[in-house]
Amino acid sequence: MSTDHLVVDTGVLLAAADSDDRWHEQASALIELRAANQIVLPAPVAVEAAWLISTRLGPAIEAAFVTAIAADEFTLTDLSATDWARCAELIDQYADLGLGLVDASVVAVAERLGITTIASIDRRDLLVVRPRHADAFTLIP
């Protein structure tokens, strides 16, 4: 994949959906400025984002998010067996961080696709994790 592709984490999706979020403008612009095929959304991220959007913003906003996925506004990516194994490795390796499946899936998918840019407002975990295919991730916004 080209360098203009990015993997999107949950926080960016939640911020884009929530006009009261302090990251809303940056998150919305980040998503709007890229073509759908450039925004890679791991399936666990989609599930977590939908749940958080529903919990915090209500079912109508969740439905709009799910509709956007159905309309191919993101490139939804399922995890392969290798991705699942890598997630387990990462969860174990970074247990002291409390790295969970969703963040591990962002890393695993980025590694598989050769993507080094991640859209995330969660700097804590993703700045510490060392990907296999690069020295570090570039985090935006």
C-alpha contacts under 8 A as a table, 3 or more apart, distances in Angstrom:
res1	aa1	res2	aa2	distance
1	M	5	H	6.76
1	M	113	L	6.28
1	M	114	G	6.52
1	M	115	I	6.87
2	S	5	H	5.92
2	S	115	I	7.62
3	T	6	L	7.78
3	T	115	I	6.69
3	T	116	T	7.46
3	T	117	T	7.66
4	D	38	Q	6.63
5	H	37	N	7.83
5	H	38	Q	4.36
5	H	39	I	6.05
5	H	40	V	7.16
5	H	115	I	6.59
5	H	117	T	7.25
6	L	38	Q	6.27
6	L	39	I	5.45
6	L	40	V	5.94
6	L	110	A	7.95
6	L	115	I	6.32
6	L	116	T	7.33
6	L	117	T	5.10
6	L	118	I	5.31
6	L	119	A	6.58
7	V	39	I	6.07
7	V	40	V	4.60
7	V	41	L	5.97
7	V	42	P	7.57
7	V	106	V	6.57
7	V	109	V	7.76
7	V	110	A	6.40
7	V	115	I	7.31
7	V	117	T	6.73
7	V	118	I	4.86
7	V	119	A	6.12
8	V	12	V	6.84
8	V	13	L	7.54
8	V	39	I	6.66
8	V	40	V	6.15
8	V	41	L	5.60
8	V	42	P	7.78
8	V	45	V	7.90
8	V	106	V	7.47
8	V	118	I	5.88
8	V	119	A	4.71
8	V	120	S	6.46
9	D	12	V	5.92
9	D	13	L	6.99
9	D	41	L	7.50
9	D	45	V	6.19
9	D	103	D	7.38
9	D	106	V	6.74
9	D	118	I	7.28
9	D	119	A	5.99
9	D	120	S	5.20
9	D	121	I	7.98
10	T	13	L	5.27
10	T	14	L	6.23
10	T	45	V	5.46
10	T	46	A	7.31
10	T	48	E	6.73
10	T	49	A	5.20
10	T	120	S	7.42
11	G	14	L	5.10
11	G	15	A	6.01
11	G	49	A	7.63
11	G	120	S	6.21
11	G	121	I	5.94
11	G	122	D	7.02
12	V	15	A	5.08
12	V	16	A	6.07
12	V	23	W	7.70
12	V	27	A	5.38
12	V	119	A	6.60
12	V	120	S	5.70
12	V	121	I	6.34
13	L	16	A	5.11
13	L	17	A	6.27
13	L	27	A	7.17
13	L	49	A	6.51
14	L	17	A	5.17
14	L	18	D	6.17
14	L	49	A	6.26
14	L	52	L	7.18
14	L	53	I	6.14
15	A	18	D	5.12
15	A	19	S	7.30
15	A	21	D	5.45
15	A	22	R	7.52
15	A	23	W	5.60
15	A	24	H	4.71
15	A	27	A	6.07
15	A	28	S	7.62
16	A	19	S	7.04
16	A	21	D	7.95
16	A	23	W	7.51
16	A	24	H	4.89
16	A	25	E	7.17
16	A	26	Q	7.94
16	A	27	A	5.01
16	A	28	S	4.63
17	A	24	H	7.37
17	A	28	S	7.88
17	A	53	I	7.37
17	A	61	I	7.27
17	A	65	F	7.89
18	D	21	D	5.43
18	D	24	H	6.36
18	D	57	L	7.21
19	S	24	H	5.68
19	S	25	E	7.90
20	D	24	H	6.97
21	D	24	H	5.10
22	R	25	E	7.69
23	W	26	Q	5.54
23	W	27	A	5.91
24	H	27	A	5.20
24	H	28	S	5.89
25	E	28	S	5.25
25	E	29	A	6.04
26	Q	29	A	5.22
26	Q	30	L	6.04
26	Q	141	P	6.46
27	A	30	L	5.11
27	A	31	I	6.39
27	A	141	P	7.07
28	S	31	I	5.31
28	S	32	E	6.05
29	A	32	E	5.02
29	A	33	L	5.90
30	L	33	L	5.51
30	L	34	R	6.95
30	L	141	P	7.25
31	I	34	R	5.77
31	I	39	I	7.47
32	E	35	A	7.63
34	R	38	Q	6.12
34	R	39	I	6.94
35	A	38	Q	5.38
35	A	39	I	7.01
35	A	73	E	7.92
36	A	39	I	5.52
36	A	72	D	6.70
36	A	73	E	4.73
36	A	74	F	4.69
36	A	75	T	6.22
37	N	40	V	7.16
37	N	73	E	7.79
37	N	74	F	6.35
37	N	75	T	5.38
38	Q	74	F	7.67
38	Q	75	T	7.20
39	I	74	F	5.37
39	I	75	T	5.79
40	V	74	F	6.23
40	V	75	T	4.79
40	V	76	L	6.11
40	V	77	T	6.71
41	L	45	V	6.51
41	L	46	A	6.62
41	L	74	F	6.34
41	L	75	T	5.79
41	L	76	L	4.77
41	L	77	T	5.84
42	P	45	V	5.37
42	P	46	A	6.59
42	P	76	L	5.91
42	P	77	T	4.75
42	P	78	D	6.05
42	P	79	L	7.11
42	P	105	S	6.54
42	P	106	V	6.37
42	P	109	V	6.85
43	A	46	A	5.08
43	A	47	V	6.40
43	A	76	L	6.20
43	A	77	T	5.68
43	A	78	D	5.21
43	A	79	L	7.07
44	P	47	V	5.15
44	P	48	E	6.19
44	P	101	L	7.54
44	P	102	V	5.47
44	P	105	S	6.95
45	V	48	E	5.18
45	V	49	A	5.89
45	V	102	V	5.70
45	V	105	S	7.81
45	V	106	V	7.70
46	A	49	A	5.14
46	A	50	A	6.05
46	A	76	L	7.95
47	V	50	A	5.21
47	V	51	W	6.27
48	E	51	W	5.17
48	E	52	L	6.17
48	E	102	V	7.58
49	A	52	L	5.15
49	A	53	I	5.92
50	A	53	I	5.12
50	A	54	S	6.05
50	A	62	E	5.65
50	A	65	F	7.00
50	A	66	V	7.22
51	W	54	S	5.16
51	W	55	T	6.06
51	W	62	E	7.69
52	L	55	T	5.00
52	L	56	R	5.91
52	L	57	L	7.89
53	I	56	R	5.32
53	I	57	L	5.23
53	I	58	G	6.58
53	I	59	P	7.82
53	I	61	I	6.72
53	I	62	E	5.49
54	S	57	L	5.44
54	S	58	G	4.39
54	S	59	P	5.03
54	S	60	A	7.86
54	S	61	I	6.85
54	S	62	E	5.06
55	T	58	G	5.96
55	T	59	P	7.98
57	L	60	A	7.98
57	L	61	I	6.22
57	L	62	E	7.52
58	G	61	I	5.81
58	G	62	E	6.44
59	P	62	E	4.87
59	P	63	A	5.97
60	A	63	A	5.07
60	A	64	A	6.31
61	I	64	A	5.00
61	I	65	F	6.28
62	E	65	F	5.07
62	E	66	V	6.21
63	A	66	V	5.05
63	A	67	T	5.98
64	A	67	T	4.97
64	A	68	A	6.22
65	F	68	A	5.08
65	F	69	I	6.49
66	V	69	I	5.08
66	V	70	A	6.23
67	T	70	A	4.94
67	T	71	A	6.06
68	A	71	A	5.02
68	A	72	D	6.46
68	A	73	E	5.38
68	A	74	F	7.49
69	I	72	D	5.19
69	I	73	E	5.67
69	I	74	F	5.95
69	I	76	L	7.31
70	A	73	E	7.57
72	D	75	T	6.44
72	D	76	L	7.78
77	T	109	V	7.91
79	L	82	T	7.81
79	L	83	D	5.41
79	L	84	W	6.32
79	L	105	S	7.47
79	L	109	V	7.30
80	S	83	D	4.94
80	S	84	W	6.33
81	A	84	W	5.12
81	A	85	A	6.32
82	T	85	A	5.07
82	T	86	R	6.13
83	D	86	R	4.97
83	D	87	C	6.05
83	D	105	S	7.09
83	D	108	A	5.43
83	D	109	V	6.72
83	D	112	R	7.70
84	W	87	C	5.02
84	W	88	A	6.36
84	W	105	S	7.69
85	A	88	A	5.16
85	A	89	E	6.37
86	R	89	E	4.96
86	R	90	L	6.14
86	R	104	A	7.81
86	R	108	A	6.07
87	C	90	L	5.08
87	C	91	I	6.03
87	C	101	L	6.32
87	C	104	A	4.95
87	C	105	S	5.91
87	C	107	V	7.97
87	C	108	A	6.32
88	A	91	I	5.15
88	A	92	D	6.20
88	A	101	L	7.82
88	A	104	A	7.95
89	E	92	D	5.22
89	E	93	Q	5.92
90	L	93	Q	4.91
90	L	94	Y	5.83
90	L	95	A	8.00
90	L	99	L	7.45
90	L	104	A	6.04
91	I	94	Y	5.44
91	I	95	A	5.65
91	I	98	G	7.45
91	I	99	L	5.47
91	I	100	G	5.87
91	I	101	L	6.93
91	I	104	A	6.62
92	D	95	A	5.13
94	Y	97	L	5.45
94	Y	98	G	6.66
94	Y	99	L	5.85
94	Y	129	V	7.65
95	A	98	G	4.98
95	A	99	L	6.10
96	D	99	L	7.76
97	L	125	D	6.77
99	L	103	D	6.37
99	L	104	A	6.66
99	L	125	D	6.85
100	G	103	D	5.74
100	G	104	A	6.05
101	L	104	A	4.94
101	L	105	S	5.89
102	V	105	S	5.10
102	V	106	V	6.51
103	D	106	V	5.10
103	D	107	V	6.54
103	D	125	D	7.93
103	D	126	L	7.75
104	A	107	V	5.13
104	A	108	A	6.10
105	S	108	A	4.97
105	S	109	V	5.93
106	V	109	V	5.43
106	V	110	A	6.08
107	V	110	A	5.12
107	V	111	E	6.09
107	V	131	P	6.89
108	A	111	E	5.12
108	A	112	R	6.18
109	V	112	R	5.08
109	V	113	L	6.10
110	A	113	L	5.28
110	A	114	G	5.76
110	A	115	I	4.75
110	A	116	T	6.56
110	A	118	I	7.96
111	E	114	G	5.07
111	E	115	I	6.37
111	E	116	T	7.78
111	E	131	P	6.63
111	E	132	R	6.58
111	E	133	H	6.03
112	R	115	I	7.87
114	G	133	H	6.71
115	I	118	I	7.87
116	T	134	A	6.97
116	T	136	A	7.48
116	T	137	F	5.05
116	T	138	T	6.02
117	T	137	F	5.78
117	T	138	T	4.64
117	T	139	L	5.83
117	T	140	I	7.22
118	I	137	F	6.74
118	I	138	T	6.19
118	I	139	L	5.01
118	I	140	I	6.26
119	A	139	L	5.78
119	A	140	I	4.80
119	A	141	P	6.31
120	S	123	R	6.97
120	S	139	L	6.23
120	S	140	I	6.12
120	S	141	P	6.97
121	I	140	I	7.48
121	I	141	P	7.13
122	D	125	D	6.64
122	D	126	L	6.91
123	R	126	L	5.59
123	R	127	L	5.65
123	R	139	L	7.57
124	R	127	L	5.92
124	R	128	V	6.84
125	D	128	V	5.42
125	D	129	V	6.39
126	L	129	V	5.28
126	L	137	F	7.38
126	L	139	L	8.00
127	L	130	R	7.84
127	L	136	A	7.27
127	L	137	F	7.02
127	L	139	L	7.95
129	V	136	A	7.59
130	R	134	A	7.63
130	R	135	D	6.52
130	R	136	A	5.67
130	R	137	F	7.76
131	P	134	A	5.73
131	P	135	D	6.73
131	P	136	A	6.20
131	P	137	F	7.25
132	R	135	D	7.76
134	A	137	F	7.10
